[in-house]
Amino acid sequence: MLKGHGGNIYQAAREAGVSPEDLVDLSGNINPLGPPEELFAYLKDRLSLITRLPEPDLTSLRQAVARRLEISPDMVFPAPGTTDWIYLLPAILRAEEVIIFGPTYADYADAATIWGKKAFYLLPDSPRNWPNLNLPPKGGPRVYFLCNPNNPTGGLLSRDKVLDLAQRLTGDILVIDESYLPFAASDEASLAWGGLPGNVLVLRSFSKIYAIPGLRLGCLLAPESLFPLVAPHLRPWWVGTLAAEAGVFLLNQRGFEEQTRNYLKAERERIYQRLKGLPGLEFFTSVTTFILCRLKAPRASELCRRLLKRGFLLRPCGNFVGLDDHYFRFSLKDPETNNRFLQVLTQELVDMA
């Protein structure tokens, strides 16, 4: 596993000598609005369900996902987070090589390495030009990983372009991680909407958009042609009762996702205007809840250390393949917290100039 994932507030708090509650975590990529308020009462009323096993095949959850995307429940394979599927896919898809559209989430390459597969990155000349779609010559069986929208660059490849990419990859398998798509667009933008091309798998996460990373819930969406490879790995009782209950409830909160998108669109534009005036800083526009930045002179790791001392946890991005120690990422919070962060960031950049 990559050392230095975002969201490790416990380690950061130990390093800073404070409690996790004393830090503002801008390193993770979850919804700044938090979970829908109604979720807490809903789960409280169902706490007694922990005394019984969940549905073995998670029928209710699969049906809820299927209704949202207008697909068959047979295409839905829930898991305790998308990470479980990410680490299984290089093995069960029988690929000789894993090709990754970087710079991006490191677990795709880590998963390939664990199973003894060769992992290669397709990198653009700049994060602003992600993704590099200049594909290598045809070879043995390959699995391609595309994070869309992409972490950490925040870019989005349109549905039409992803479909075109899938057609170009005939004979290979394209895995699309749509964990951040609900921040950018409605369900109709998913490649899984209404069905999937025969060589495409889609990952969907509940952790990010609904701000419930501690519950661990995600799913893999697969076309019928790939059922023989995927279906045997759907384990009984794989998702806990409360996580499954939360998933069904949250999928009915359509207004919450639209509210999130409206907030992020307005807040990102406001933040961009503030970032434009900061010395020695370049930022990359995003469709998600996080923004990637590049420092021209000082190292991002040093800036992140200074910000941590002042109570803000950022994500240095020097360990992303294709980036270096001049890059860092931060996620948006409420306007008041964002203003406090920008004030501290400005002070530190001036002091480091």
C-alpha distance (Angstrom), angle and dihedral (degrees) to the residues before:
residue distance angle dihedral
M1 . . .
L2 3.80 . .
K3 3.77 112.3 .
G4 3.78 109.3 -128.9
H5 3.79 106.2 38.9
G6 3.77 114.2 168.6
G7 3.78 119.3 -105.5
N8 3.83 97.6 46.3
I9 3.77 93.6 131.8
Y10 3.81 92.7 154.2
Q11 3.80 94.1 61.8
A12 3.81 91.4 42.6
A13 3.80 91.2 51.5
R14 3.80 91.0 51.7
E15 3.80 90.7 50.6
A16 3.81 91.5 49.0
G17 3.80 93.1 44.6
V18 3.80 93.3 -123.5
S19 3.79 137.4 105.4
P20 3.83 119.2 -93.3
E21 3.80 88.8 -112.5
D22 3.81 89.3 63.9
L23 3.82 92.9 61.6
V24 3.79 130.3 78.1
D25 3.80 104.1 -139.1
L26 3.80 109.1 -141.8
S27 3.81 92.2 154.6
G28 3.81 98.3 80.0
N29 3.77 124.3 71.7
I30 3.78 105.0 -134.6
N31 3.79 130.0 131.1
P32 3.83 110.8 -73.2
L33 3.80 89.4 -146.7
G34 3.80 89.9 63.2
P35 3.82 122.6 -140.0
P36 3.81 118.2 -34.1
E37 3.81 106.2 -82.5
E38 3.79 92.1 -125.7
L39 3.80 91.2 62.6
F40 3.81 93.6 74.3
A41 3.80 94.0 55.2
Y42 3.80 90.9 42.6
L43 3.81 92.9 54.9
K44 3.80 93.2 41.3
D45 3.80 89.1 59.2
R46 3.81 89.4 52.1
L47 3.79 101.2 46.1
S48 3.80 90.4 110.7
L49 3.82 88.1 67.0
I50 3.81 89.6 77.5
T51 3.82 86.4 79.9
R52 3.81 91.1 69.0
L53 3.78 134.6 55.7
P54 3.81 118.7 -101.4
E55 3.78 120.3 -114.1
P56 3.83 105.8 -68.7
D57 3.80 93.6 -133.5
L58 3.83 96.4 27.7
T59 3.80 91.3 -125.8
S60 3.81 96.2 168.6
L61 3.80 93.2 51.1
R62 3.79 93.2 45.4
Q63 3.80 90.9 50.7
A64 3.81 91.7 49.3
V65 3.81 92.3 52.4
A66 3.80 90.9 45.3
R67 3.81 92.7 52.6
R68 3.79 91.3 53.0
L69 3.81 94.3 50.8
E70 3.82 97.6 33.0
I71 3.79 93.6 -122.3
S72 3.79 136.1 122.1
P73 3.83 116.5 -80.9
D74 3.80 86.0 -129.2
M75 3.82 87.5 72.2
V76 3.82 93.4 59.2
F77 3.81 120.1 90.0
P78 3.83 111.3 178.3
A79 3.80 123.3 -157.8
P80 3.82 138.7 170.6
G81 3.80 91.0 -86.8
T82 3.79 131.4 -30.0
T83 3.80 90.0 -89.6
D84 3.81 91.6 78.4
W85 3.79 91.2 58.7
I86 3.80 93.3 42.3
Y87 3.79 89.9 58.1
L88 3.82 93.3 45.6
L89 3.79 101.5 45.2
P90 3.83 101.2 73.7
A91 3.80 88.4 56.9
I92 3.80 102.7 40.6
L93 3.82 94.6 43.0
R94 3.81 90.3 57.8
A95 3.78 94.8 -134.7
E96 3.77 123.0 168.8
E97 3.80 92.1 -156.6
V98 3.79 137.3 21.5
I99 3.82 116.8 -146.2
I100 3.80 117.6 -163.4
F101 3.80 129.3 -163.9
G102 3.80 99.2 -135.7
P103 2.90 161.6 -121.0
T104 3.78 85.2 49.5
Y105 3.79 149.7 114.8
A106 3.80 108.4 -28.0
D107 3.80 98.3 -143.2
Y108 3.81 91.9 80.0
A109 3.81 90.0 64.9
D110 3.80 93.0 38.0
A111 3.80 90.1 54.7
A112 3.79 91.4 51.3
T113 3.80 92.0 49.6
I114 3.80 93.0 51.2
W115 3.81 89.9 58.2
G116 3.80 93.7 44.9
K117 3.81 94.5 -107.4
K118 3.78 124.3 143.5
A119 3.80 112.7 -112.9
F120 3.80 122.9 -157.5
Y121 3.80 131.1 -179.2
L122 3.79 128.2 -139.7
L123 3.81 101.8 -151.5
P124 3.83 129.6 -171.9
D125 3.80 123.3 -137.3
S126 3.82 88.0 -110.2
P127 3.82 134.9 11.9
R128 3.79 85.4 -117.3
N129 3.81 89.1 66.2
W130 3.81 97.2 51.4
P131 3.00 126.5 173.9
N132 3.78 113.2 46.7
L133 3.80 102.4 -151.5
N134 3.81 96.1 -177.6
L135 3.79 95.8 120.5
P136 3.80 123.1 -153.7
P137 3.82 120.1 -113.1
K138 3.79 115.1 -79.3
G139 3.79 113.9 -82.8
G140 3.78 138.0 150.7
P141 3.82 122.9 -29.6
R142 3.79 110.1 -49.3
V143 3.76 138.5 -174.3
Y144 3.81 117.1 -149.2
F145 3.82 121.1 -157.3
L146 3.81 119.5 -153.7
C147 3.80 120.4 177.9
N148 3.80 104.2 -155.7
P149 3.01 114.3 -149.7
N150 3.76 86.8 26.6
N151 3.78 128.2 -124.7
P152 3.04 119.3 -117.5
T153 3.82 102.1 6.5
G154 3.81 96.6 53.1
G155 3.81 93.8 -139.0
L156 3.80 125.0 143.0
L157 3.80 128.2 -149.8
S158 3.81 111.5 -149.6
R159 3.80 120.6 -112.6
D160 3.80 91.3 -113.3
K161 3.81 91.8 53.4
V162 3.79 91.9 48.0
L163 3.80 89.9 51.3
D164 3.79 89.1 50.4
L165 3.80 89.7 50.4
A166 3.80 90.9 51.3
Q167 3.80 90.1 53.0
R168 3.81 90.5 51.3
L169 3.80 89.5 52.8
T170 3.79 96.4 59.5
G171 3.79 107.0 154.2
D172 3.80 92.0 27.4
I173 3.81 131.0 74.9
L174 3.80 124.5 -115.0
V175 3.81 117.7 -154.1
I176 3.81 112.7 -163.1
D177 3.78 117.8 -163.8
E178 3.81 105.5 -153.1
S179 3.80 95.5 174.9
Y180 3.82 91.4 127.9
L181 3.80 99.6 35.9
P182 3.84 95.8 98.8
F183 3.83 87.9 62.6
A184 3.80 89.4 59.8
A185 3.80 109.6 30.8
S186 3.80 146.2 3.6
D187 3.80 125.4 -93.3
E188 3.80 93.0 -85.6
A189 3.82 89.6 70.0
S190 3.80 91.7 63.5
L191 3.77 115.6 104.1
A192 3.80 86.0 -134.4
W193 3.81 92.8 61.0
G194 3.80 106.9 126.1
G195 3.82 93.2 -9.2
L196 3.79 142.9 -33.6
P197 3.81 137.2 -101.1
G198 3.79 110.6 -105.1
N199 3.81 94.8 -107.7
V200 3.82 99.4 46.1
L201 3.80 132.6 93.5
V202 3.81 122.4 -173.6
L203 3.81 128.2 -154.5
R204 3.81 118.9 -153.2
S205 3.80 125.4 -171.7
F206 3.80 131.8 -157.1
S207 3.81 93.0 -171.4
K208 3.80 98.5 75.3
I209 3.80 108.2 40.6
Y210 3.82 94.8 36.2
A211 3.84 95.8 37.9
I212 3.81 94.7 -128.1
P213 3.84 104.2 125.2
G214 3.80 90.6 143.9
L215 3.81 92.5 62.5
R216 3.83 93.1 57.0
L217 3.79 108.7 -141.9
G218 3.79 134.3 154.2
C219 3.77 140.5 126.5
L220 3.77 145.0 -141.1
L221 3.80 119.4 -132.8
A222 3.79 116.0 -152.8
P223 3.82 136.9 180.0
E224 3.79 118.9 -123.6
S225 3.81 91.1 -105.0
L226 3.82 89.9 65.9
F227 3.82 97.6 42.8
P228 3.84 93.0 100.4
L229 3.81 90.1 59.4
V230 3.80 98.3 40.5
A231 3.82 108.1 31.4
P232 3.84 97.6 66.9
H233 3.80 89.0 61.3
L234 3.82 96.9 57.0
R235 3.79 98.2 107.3
P236 3.82 124.3 -151.4
W237 3.81 114.3 -103.8
W238 3.80 89.1 4.3
V239 3.82 92.6 147.8
G240 3.80 120.6 51.3
T241 3.79 121.6 -116.6
L242 3.81 98.0 -109.7
A243 3.80 93.0 45.5
A244 3.81 90.8 51.7
E245 3.81 91.4 46.4
A246 3.80 89.8 50.2
G247 3.79 91.2 49.8
V248 3.79 94.0 54.4
F249 3.80 91.2 46.5
L250 3.80 94.9 47.7
L251 3.78 94.7 48.9
N252 3.80 87.3 64.5
Q253 3.84 92.6 55.6
R254 3.81 96.2 87.0
G255 3.78 94.6 151.4
F256 3.80 90.7 58.5
E257 3.80 93.0 62.8
E258 3.80 92.9 49.2
Q259 3.80 90.0 47.7
T260 3.81 88.7 52.8
R261 3.81 93.3 50.5
N262 3.79 92.4 48.8
Y263 3.80 91.9 50.2
L264 3.80 94.4 47.0
K265 3.79 94.2 47.3
A266 3.80 92.4 54.5
E267 3.81 95.5 39.4
R268 3.81 94.1 48.4
E269 3.80 90.8 54.6
R270 3.79 90.4 49.9
I271 3.80 91.3 48.8
Y272 3.82 92.1 48.3
Q273 3.79 90.3 57.9
R274 3.80 90.3 53.2
L275 3.80 93.6 46.2
K276 3.81 92.8 51.8
G277 3.77 91.3 70.8
L278 3.79 97.9 49.7
P279 3.82 116.7 110.6
G280 3.79 117.8 -111.3
L281 3.79 95.4 -2.9
E282 3.80 129.4 124.3
F283 3.80 121.0 -173.1
F284 3.79 133.7 -164.9
T285 3.79 119.9 -136.3
S286 3.79 114.0 -116.7
V287 3.80 140.1 -163.5
T288 3.81 92.2 -154.0
T289 3.79 140.6 63.2
F290 3.83 94.2 -84.1
I291 3.81 135.5 64.9
L292 3.80 127.4 -151.3
C293 3.81 117.1 -142.5
R294 3.80 135.4 -173.2
L295 3.79 126.3 -151.6
K296 3.80 116.0 -147.1
A297 3.81 97.5 -151.8
P298 3.82 120.0 4.2
R299 3.77 121.0 60.9
A300 3.78 117.6 -102.4
S301 3.80 92.3 -135.1
E302 3.81 89.5 61.4
L303 3.80 91.9 47.5
C304 3.81 90.0 49.8
R305 3.81 90.9 51.3
R306 3.79 90.8 51.6
L307 3.81 92.2 47.6
L308 3.81 90.8 49.0
K309 3.80 89.9 57.4
R310 3.79 86.9 55.9
G311 3.79 94.3 50.2
F312 3.82 103.4 -94.8
L313 3.81 122.9 114.9
L314 3.83 113.0 -154.3
R315 3.80 130.9 176.7
P316 3.83 115.2 -113.0
C317 3.80 107.3 -151.9
G318 3.79 103.2 -159.5
N319 3.80 91.4 111.9
F320 3.81 94.0 60.0
V321 3.81 109.3 103.1
G322 3.81 105.3 -113.0
L323 3.81 95.7 27.4
D324 3.81 131.5 79.1
D325 3.78 140.1 -155.3
H326 3.80 92.5 -71.8
Y327 3.82 92.0 72.7
F328 3.79 129.6 83.7
R329 3.79 135.7 165.2
F330 3.78 132.6 -146.6
S331 3.78 132.5 -176.4
L332 3.78 127.2 -137.5
K333 3.79 125.0 -107.2
D334 3.80 131.8 174.9
P335 3.84 116.4 -41.8
E336 3.82 94.5 -103.0
T337 3.81 92.6 52.4
N338 3.79 91.3 44.1
N339 3.80 90.3 52.8
R340 3.80 92.3 50.6
F341 3.79 90.4 48.9
L342 3.80 93.2 49.4
Q343 3.79 91.0 49.3
V344 3.82 91.6 52.8
L345 3.81 92.1 42.4
T346 3.80 90.8 52.7
Q347 3.80 92.1 50.0
E348 3.80 92.8 49.8
L349 3.81 94.0 46.9
V350 3.80 90.6 51.1
D351 3.81 90.8 48.7
M352 3.82 91.4 48.7
A353 3.81 95.1 46.5
